[in-house]
Amino acid sequence: MSIRPSSLTVSEERPQGESWLVNGQQQLVLHFKPDVSMTHGQWVELRTYSWVRPQPPVPHSRRKLSHQSASETWKHLVKVGWRRCAPPVR
């Protein structure tokens, strides 16, 4: 059983599976996805999309982060105003 630090809320913690963040001001959507091509699940693929509604998201960039870096990135983005969201409809 893991214990969460009390300073974090559930929305600030990066989920273990696929997850999405959106920033309406920057018109960006981020997709965090475990990289199953690598062993031991130590890597996360981070995909960035530009998104001007009502158009579908447009791929912008893709990179791999260590699980630790992805968790830190998620926490920072939520702290500065990004919101968790459902996957956009394509």
VOSE-128260 format. One record per residue (C-alpha): y, z, x. Coordinates in steps of 0.001 Angstrom, whole numbers, plus 500000, padded with zeros to 6 digits. Each point is the difference from the previous one (the first is absolute). Example, Ala and Ser with C-alpha at 12.3 -4.5 7.8 and 13.67 -1.06 7.14 Angstrom:
VOSE-128260
495500507800512300 503440499340501370 
END
This chain:
VOSE-128260
500000500000500000 503353499002501463 503157501946499391 503262498138499561 503135501351501623 502196501515497299 502976497900501093 498336496798498766 499694498908496406 497103497877498814 502209496883499854 500955500418503673 496435499892501226 498497496595500679 496868499515497905 496755499240501820 499367496645498293 502300497092499239 503507500963498983 503384498427499355 503652500966500516 503078498254498607 503685500031500924 502081498320497301 503225499943502020 498361498145502889 497814497947497631 496906500826502068 496472501068499151 497584501488502539 496222499930499729 498001502537502030 496338498997500212 497194501469502133 498816497391502486 496284499710499316 499514497454502785 500466502801502550 497508502804500392 500495503613498945 502987499262497726 502496500898502700 502301497064499230 502164499123497029 501409496579499228 503629500104498882 501186496935498115 503648499467499122 501097497800497098 503457498991498837 500212500314496242 502726498705497733 498938500573496421 498762498235497924 498586497833502798 496697500987501656 500182501823503374 500318497751503060 498093501033503171 502390500903502786 498013501705502761 496701501669500823 499072502498502696 497370502574500857 500826503659500483 497869502919501038 499110502277497092 502338502629501450 502927497561500316 499421498711496470 500082503559498631 503224500773501873 501566496719498830 499017500727496368 501465503516500125 503249498790501574 500470497170497502 499439502306497025 502437502481501514 502734497336500257 499560498767496428 497080497573499767 497890500511496859 496275499738499464 499118497160497619 497120498058498512 499069496673501598 502408497272498832 498659497325497695 499649496710501868 
END
